[in-house]
Amino acid sequence: PAALLNVQHHHAVLDLCAAPGSKTLQVLEGLYTSWRDSGLPPPSPHPHTTPPSSSLTIPHTALSPNGPSGVIVANDLSAKRAYGLAARAKPVGSPTASLLVICHHAQIIPSTTPCLALTSANG
């Protein structure tokens, strides 16, 4: 289970074959639990979020400069399954600001850093 990863608030996690989303949501919970338990000051609440699902213990807060710096990239090759994962994560609310759902072949996930992409493209 993803809970065994001991995800910290500053980690970057790549979840391949992420749908239906159980692992992804466990890692997201770990990211926010670690941040909350780290003793960092809480960010301001975001007025346009829905309360988290009762099955999750992710705090209802918006990401801010004081929030977790980590990110979760959840990938699934099937667009239908990736959309389902995103829909499942939506009720969690603002913690999904640390979540990126993508739909790519795992062997060719594009770079998210433009400088690195340009460097590798130019040799």
N, C-alpha and C positions, 0 to 999 in steps of 0.2 A: 504493500500500500504506500501511497505517496506520503503519508504521515511519517514514515520511517526516514524520509530524506532530511528531516530537521532543517527545513527551509528557513532562512533568515531574511530580515527585511531588506537586505541589500543584494540578494541573490538574483541572478537572471536564470530562468528555467525554460527549457525548450521541451514541450510535450508533443511528441510525434504520435500520430494516430490518436488524437485527443478526444474525439467524440466517443461516447455521449457526454462526457464532461466530469465524471466523478473524480478522476485524478486531478484534473485541472482545478476544480473547485476546492479540493483538499489542499492543493499547493497554494491557492489564493488565500485560503484561510490561514495556512501556516505563515505566509508572508505578512499578513496583517496582525496575527497573534504575536509574532516575533517583534514587530514594530511596536505594538501596544505594550508588550512586556519589557521593552528596552528602556522605558523610562523617558523617552523623548516626549516633548510637549505635544498635546493633541492639536490637529489642525481644526480650522473652523468648519462647522457643519455646512453642507451644501444644501440649499433650499429645494433643489429639483431632483431629489433622489427618493426612491421607494425604500421602505424598511427591508432589511435583509430577511431571507427565508428563515423560518423558525428552525430548520435543520442545520443552519450554519451559525457560527458564533463570531462572524466577522463584524467589527464595529461599524456603526452607521456614521461614517465620516467621509469627507471629501479629501482627495489627495492634495497636498499642499507642499511647499518646500520642507515642511516638518514631517511629512508622511513618508511611507516606505519609498526607498529609491529603487527597489527591485522591480522586475517585470517578469511576466509569464507570457511566452509565445506558445499558443496552442494551435497545432497544425493538424488538419485532416484532409486527405486527398479528395474526399467526396464533398462537394459544395453543399449538398443537402444535409449531410451530417455536421459540417462546420456551421451552417446556419442554425441547426438544432442546438448545437453547443452554445452559440451566441445567445439564442433565445432562452436557454436554460440559465445562463449566467445573468441575464438582464435583471431579474428580480432581486439579485444580490445588492444592487444599487451602486453607489460610488466606488466601492473597492474594485469594480471592474475597470477603473481607470488604469490599473496596473496590468490589465489583460489585453492581449492582442490575439485575435482569432484570424488565422490565415488558411488558405487552401492551396497547397503546392505539393509537388512530388518532394519527398523528404530529401532526395539526393540533390535537388537544385533549389533549395530555399534561397531567395535573393538576400543580398546584404541589406541591412537596415542602416548602414553607415555610408553615406554618399562618398566620402573620401576613400574608403576602402574599396568600394565598387569601382570608382574611377581608376584607382591605382592598379587593381587587378585587371581591368579592361585595357589599360595602357601598357601592361607588361610589368 
